[in-house]
Amino acid sequence: MALWDGRFSEKPTEALTEFSESISFDKRLYKHDIEGSKAHAEMLAEAEIIPRDSAEKIIKGLELVLSKIEENNFDYNAELEDIHMHIENALIAIVGDDGARLHTGRSRNDQIALDIRLYLREEILTVCEGIKEFQKALIGKAEEYKQTLLPGYTHLQRAQPVLFPHQLLAYTEMLERDIERLLDCRKRLNIMPLGSAALAGSTLPLKRNVTARLLNFDRISSNSMDAVADRDFLCELLSGFSIFAMHVSRISEDIILWCSEEFNYIELGDAFCTGSSIMPQKKNPDIAEISRGKTARIYGDLMSILTLLKGLPLTYNRDLQEDKEPVFDAVDNVKKILSVYPSMIASIMVKKENMLKAASDPALMATDLAEKLVELGVPFRIAHHRVGSLVKWCEKNKLKLDNITYEEMLSVIPEANEECLKLFNPEKSISKRNIYGATGYGEVDNQLNFWKKKLN
């Protein structure tokens, strides 16, 4: 029997029951629904809306329901629609009429708004801890290859030599902003909506501050219509997840390229790769590829929520039942990425010689020469033009920048001195880049020490 069927003379059709149920996916909210219900019962007793002994029976009954669910001794029935009605129905079966008092001053509208907030504020902390483990893996790998050089890229063309740990630190910074975004979202999410009822609040003297205190909410929702109708915190959360996934996808792209024969900079541990069903030689970076693919899926979850909300009039509409599956999907896939990615990072074996060889192309130090000319008093635009002309001259004469004579350099760059011939060394180039945030040895070491202290 549905808990709302008093107004109806006919039972819903089987097709409607199957179409409208949400228990198949919202049952994962059982702990949070019971947590909220226990706090609600305690508040009703403190406000003297229900007897104290009724509240105590309700709370004990809810604990029994929790035990049944966690022991897999609980029956789900599509006719009861959702997790709220399942728990309330089970409670009434255990404690009788006292259980029927629980829904006093409450609607499923503010109840689900509460449950999803309780669930997500917990999941956000879990995800943030996972991202920290990701950061630790990056810093660990950076420490392992602290002195390793590789070419940095712009437009996927070799640009300038950088330290390998500097690139790993770049990812670490991105992930830190992801944590900040999620924790910032959690602040706006941690608002207690219970007491908003269906949309207009309640005529009963509910003590909403008591419920908020019992459930550790920072504050109470100020408008009952907003509290039950909006899901902007879901948009914000899935936006944060999407940005995190985008960062993972970019890291994945670098890893996929670095693993290729064309780059041949790293090798992943065998345990984190798969082979081909037809080509025996293949070793595929599947975790990176699947993570890149999951990014598209998480973007889709965000688009689903935005599209779901865009045309809804105030206040609650049943459309909002469809908010949970995209959110659950995004949470699950972010956690799946975090369950495998740190270990994969830790498995990376760097081919230092290949990286150094690629970073040693003297053309990658062309900017160093231009900046040396600036030190000698040449305006940068003129210096840039001079060095560009020298590169063109070298290409025409099939010479590399570090193979020309001083006289040949002077013929193109009359302002050059003999020091300019000694710039085409990647280690020297790195050693001179010690301004804050640059790829110099000392600065990267400082950043690594900062992150080790912060993460540990």
N, C-alpha and C positions, 0 to 999 in steps of 0.2 A: 504494500500500500504506500503510495506517495504521501509525503507529509503535507502536501498542499492540496489534496484531492477533495476537500470539503465543498468547494464551490462547483465541482463538476459532477455530472450525472452519468458520464460515460468514461471508461478507461481509455487512455491513449492507445492508438494502434501500435502493433508490434513494430511496424516500420518507423513510426515517430519515436518510439522508445529507443530503437537502435540508432536512429539518426541523431537524436539529441543527447545521448548519454556522453558523459565526459570521464566516468570512473576509469575507463581503460587507460587514461593518461594522467588524470589528476590525483590518482591514488598515491602517487609519490609524495603528496603533501600531507600525509596522515599525521606525521609527528607534529607538524606546525599547526594543523587544525586542532589537534588535541591540546597542544601547548596554549593556543589562543583560547580554547574553550575552558580550560582550567582557570585561566586568569579571569575570564568573563564570569565564571561561576563565583569565584572569590569576590570579585567586585560587586556582583548582585547581592551577596551576603553582607558585605560591608555597607552597602547603600540601603540595607534592610528592605530590599525589593523581594527577596526570597529568604526563607528561614535558613539559619546557619547550618542546621543539621542536613537540610536538603542540599546545600552547596557541598558539604563534606561527602555526602553520598554520591553526588555527581562527580566530584573529583576522583574518588576511589573507583567509581564505575569507569571513568575515562582511562584510568591507569590499567584496568582490566582489559578494556578494548585495545589499548596500546600493546599489551602483552600478547593478546590473541593475534594481532596483525603481525607482530615481529616474530611470532612462533609459526607463522603461516597457517594459522588455525582460524581463518576469517573468510567468510563467503562474500563474494562480490556479485551484485545483481544489477543489471542495466536498468531495471525499473526504478531503482533508487537514485539514478542519474549521476550523482557526484559523490566525492569523498565526504562532504559535509553531512549529507543525508544518510550515508552508510554509518557514519560514526554516531549520529544522533539516534538512528534506528536501533543500533546495537546497544547504545546506552540505555534507552527506554526498556529494551528487553532485559537488561540486567537490574536496573534500579526502579523500574516501574514509573509511576506518575511523576516522581521527583525528576526523572530524566527529561520529562516534557517541559520542565521549567527552564531548561538551559537556554532555549532560544529567545527568552524574554529580552526585549529591547535590542534585538539583533536581526539582521537580514542576511541572506546568503550574499547579498551585494557587498556589504562591508566585511563580511566574513572572508570572502575570497580575496578582497583587497588586503586584508590582514595577512592571510596565509601566504600569499605570494611575496609579500614584503619580508615576512619571517624567513621564508625559504631563501630568498635571494640575498638577504644581508649575510646569511651563513655561507652561501655558495661564493659570494664575492671574496670573502676572507680565504676560503679554500683555494680559489683561483689565484689570488695574490700570493699565497704561499707557494703555489706551483710556479708562478713566474719568478719568484725569488730563487727557486731551485734551478731554473733555467739560467738566471743570471750567474749563479754560482758555477754552473758548468762552463759558461763562457769565460769567466774569470780564471777558473782552473786551467782551461786550455790556453788562455793568454799567458799565464804564468809559466806553463810548460814550454812555450815557444816564445819567450820574452824577447829574444834578440832576432827573431826571424823577420826577414824583409819579403815583401811582395809588391808588385805594381798596384797602385790604386788606379781606378778606372773612372773616366767620364765618357758618356756616350758609348760605353762598352769598348772603349779604346784605351790602351795603356796611357796613363797620364803622368803620374809622379810616383817615386818610390815611397812606401809607407811601411810602418811596422805592422806585422800580422796582428799583434795584440791591439793595436790602435783600431783596426777594423772590428775586432770582437768587442772592444769597448763602445764602439758606435752602436752596436746592437744592444748592448747593456743599457745605454742611455735611453734608447727607444722603449725598452721593456720597463724601465723605471717610470717613464711618462704613462705607460699603460696602467701601471699600478696606481699612480696618482689619480688618473681619470676614474678608475673603478672605485677607489676609496672616496673620491669626491662624489660620485654617483650614490654611493652608499649613504652619505649624509642626507641627501634629498630623499632617499628611499626610506630612511629610518624614521618615518612619521606614522603615528598610530591612527588608523582610520576607524577603528571599532567605536560604535556609538553613533555613526552616521546613519545606521539602519538602512532602509531601502534607498532613501535620498534626502529625507527631511529631518533626520535626527529622531528623537523619541520623546514622548510625553512623560516617560518615566525619569526619575531623578538619577540617571546614570552618573557614576563617578569616573569619568574617562581618565582623569589623572591617575587613578588607582590602577586601571588596566595598563596604562602606559608605563607606570613604575614597575609593575609585576613583569612586564615583557621587555623591559630595558629599552624603550623607545626614547629618543631624544626630545620629541615634542609631539603634540597632538594636532591632527588636521583641523584647519580653521573653517572649512566650508564643507558641509556634508555632501553637497552635489558634486563638488570637485573630487572628494575622497572616493566616491564609488564609481565615478564615470571615467576618470582619466587614467591613462597608463603611460604618461610621458616618461616615467622612471624606467619603463621597459625599453622605450626608444633610446634613452640615454645609455642604458646598460648595454644593449645590443650594438649601439654605436661604438662603445668602448671595446666590446668584444671584437667588432669588425676591424677596428684600428689595430688591435693586438694581432688578429689573424693576418692583416695586411703586412705587419712587420714580420711575422713568421714566414709569410709567403716570400717576402724579399730575401730574408735569410736563406730560405729554401732555394731560391733561384741561384744565389751565389754558391751554395753548396753543390747544387746540381752541375753548375758550370765548372767548378773547381774539380769535381770528380771526373769530368770528361777527359778523354785522351787529348783533346785540343788544348786544355789548360793543364791537366795533370799535376795539380797542386796538392791535392789531399787524397786520402783513401779512407773510406768509412769501414768500421768493423763489420765483419761478415754477418754478425748477428742482427745487424740493422739494415741489411740489404736482401734482395731476392734475385733469382735468376730468371732466365727466359725458358719458355716451354719448348722452344725450338733451337735457340742459339746457345750452345753449351758454354761459350766464353763470357756471357753477359753477367755483370754485377750491377744491379740497378738501385739507385738511391730512393727506394720506395717511400720511406717515411717523409722525406722532404717533398716528394711529388704528391703524396696523398694529403699532406698538410697544406700544400699549395691549392689542391682541389677543395679541401674543406673550407678554405677561405671563401670561395664562391658560395658555398652552402650557408655559411654564417651571414654573408651579405644578404642572401635571400631571406633569412630569418628576420633581419632588420627591415627589409622591404615589406615583408608580410605584415609586421606590426604597424608600420607607418601607413600602409594601405588600409589595414583594418580600421584604424582610428580616424582616417581623414574625413569621413562623411557622417560620423555618428552624432545625432542630436543628444543633448543632455536629457536624462542622465544615463543610467545603466541600460544597455541593450544586450540581448543574448549573443550578438556578434562577439562580444568580449570573451566568450568561452573559447574562442579560437586563438586567444593570445598565448595560451599556455604551451601548446606544442612547439611553436617556433622558439619560445624562450627555453624550454627544456632541451630542444635540439641544439641550440647554441651553447648552452651550459655544458651539455654532454660532449660536444665536439671540441670545445676549448679544453675541457679536462682530458679528453683523449690525446690531444696534441701534447699537453703538458705531461702526460704519463710516459711518453716515449722520447720526446725531443731532448731533454737534458742528458739522458743516457747515450743517445746518438752523438751529441756534441762531444761527450767525454770519450767516445770511441775514435774520434778523428785522429788519423796519423798524417802529419804534415810532411810533404816532400820539400824540405828546406832548400835543397840544391836547385830544384826546378823553379821555385819561387824566386830565389836570388838571381838566377840566370835571367829570368824575365824582367826583374827589377833593375838589372845592370845595363840595359840598353841606354847608351849615353843620351839619346834623344829625350829620355825622361827627366834629364837634368837641364833641359833648355831654359826652364824658368829660373833655375839657379844662376845661369849665366846672365839672364836679363836683370836679375836682382843685383848681381855683382856689378853690372854696369851702372845701376842706380847708385850703388855705393860710391862709384867713381865719378858721380856727378851727372850722369846722362839721364835726361827725363825719361820716365818709364815708357811712354808711347814710342819714343825714338829707339830706346833699348829693345823693346819688343820687335820693332820692325827690323832692326839690325840682326837680331838672333834669328828671326824668321828667314831673312835673306841668307844667313849662314847655313841654316838647315837646307834650304833650296840648293845652295852651292854644293853642299856635301852630297845631296842626292844626285845632282847632275854629274858629279865627279866620282860617284860610287865610293864615297868615303864616309866613315862614321865620325861623329863630332870629336871623339877622343883620339882620332888617328891623324888629325891635321897638324901642321906645323904652326908655330907662332906667326910666321910671316903670312901664311895662308889665312889665318884668322884676322890679322891686321888688314888684309886686303879687302875684307868685308866689314870688319868692325874696327875702325881706326882708333877708337877710344879704349880698346882692350889692353890689358897688361898680362904679364906672364902667369899671374895667379889664375887667370881665366882658363888656362889649359888644365888646371888641376881640379876642376869642379865636377868632372864626370865620373864620380864615384858614389854609389848609392848610400854607403855607410856614412860618408862625409855629409851628403845631403841630409840624411836623417839627423845627424848630430847637430846640425845648425838650426834645426826647427824646434826651438825650446820655448817659444812663447806659450802662454797658457792655452790649452786645448789643442796644441799641435801634436805632430807625430814624433817629436824628438825623444831620444832614449830617456832622458831625465824626466820629461813631462809624462810620458806613458808610465814610467815607473811610479811616479807620484799618483797618477790616476788609479793604477792597480792597487796601490796601498790604501787609497781612499775606499775603493770598492770592497776590498777584503775586510777592512774594518767595519764598513757599513753593513755588509751581508752576514758577518759572523758575530 
